[in-house]
Amino acid sequence: MFTINTIEDLIQILDEKPEWVDALRARLLTPELLDLPEKFTKFVANMDAFVAKVDAFVAKVDKFIAEMNAFVAEMNAFVAKVDKFIEATNKRLERIENRQDKAESRLERIENRQDKAENRLDRIDISLGVLKGGHARNAAVRNAALIAYDMGFELVGVLPQKKIISLVESQDAADIPKNERRSFYMADLIVEAAGQDGETCYIAVEISFTANGRDTRRAIRNAAFLTRFAGKRAYPVVAGMYKDNRIQSTIESGDVFWYQLDAEDLEVE
């Protein structure tokens, strides 16, 4: 029989009787506290496993970071090469642009020279056109008798501009626009002729180096004015070295007579 008077007596007995320790523990502690060591052991084991997984994840993250750092380093090196390439390209482009500017300046100077040359050619063409037209008119006037003859008439004379103006001004011509009257006054050639029966008629001739639709319209109009103001039959004629094919139908219809000048007619005497 054990006698317990002090805490030391109790501790001594518990040391001598370990089974009493278990019995006392079971009496003093709740089931939860009794299970706590086992649960703590499991918790520690779980934490060790979790820490191992975290360590593995951290290792993967470290590897990923290392790989990313290597990739970033490669990208930086690539970007540096690209920047260098862009810089070199910009310099090349700048040189090309400078050359292009110089080439454009040269082209501009060439175009200016070409424009000047074209203007000179245009003036030459206009001058040649005037000269050719003038020669054609002179030739037609010289051939006035032949024009009348080819139409079956005899030349009486060539109406001067003063006579043409007086024909119009002696009558009421208010319905005719001023520009048309002036155009009529400046007709290329108005011939007074006589038929085989001796009756007077007129021939309105429009002359160009190459006769065209404008010439046919003016000749027909002038012939109509002559009939109106002179009271005589009048015939429209177009004369020239060549004729525009588009007036061929008007000639074939008989609305206008075609008189072709020869090259010899245009020679300056």
GIGI-V624073 format. One line per field, one symbol per residue. psi: psi as a letter, one per 20 degrees, with the letter a starting at -180 (. if undefined). A space follows every 10 residues. Layout:
# GIGI-V624073
psi = ???
This chain:
# GIGI-V624073
psi = pqpohrhhgg hgghhhnhhh ggghghhhqr hghhiggghh gggggghggg hgggggghgg gggggggggg ghgggggghg gggggggggh gghggghghg ggghgghghg hghgggghgg gghgggghgg gggggggggg ghjghhgggh ijrppgrppr hhhgghggii rokhipqhhh gghghkqgpo pprqrhjipq rqoopppqgo pahggggggg ghhhgggghi kqqqppqpqr hrqphijhhh ghijhqppop qqhhhipp.
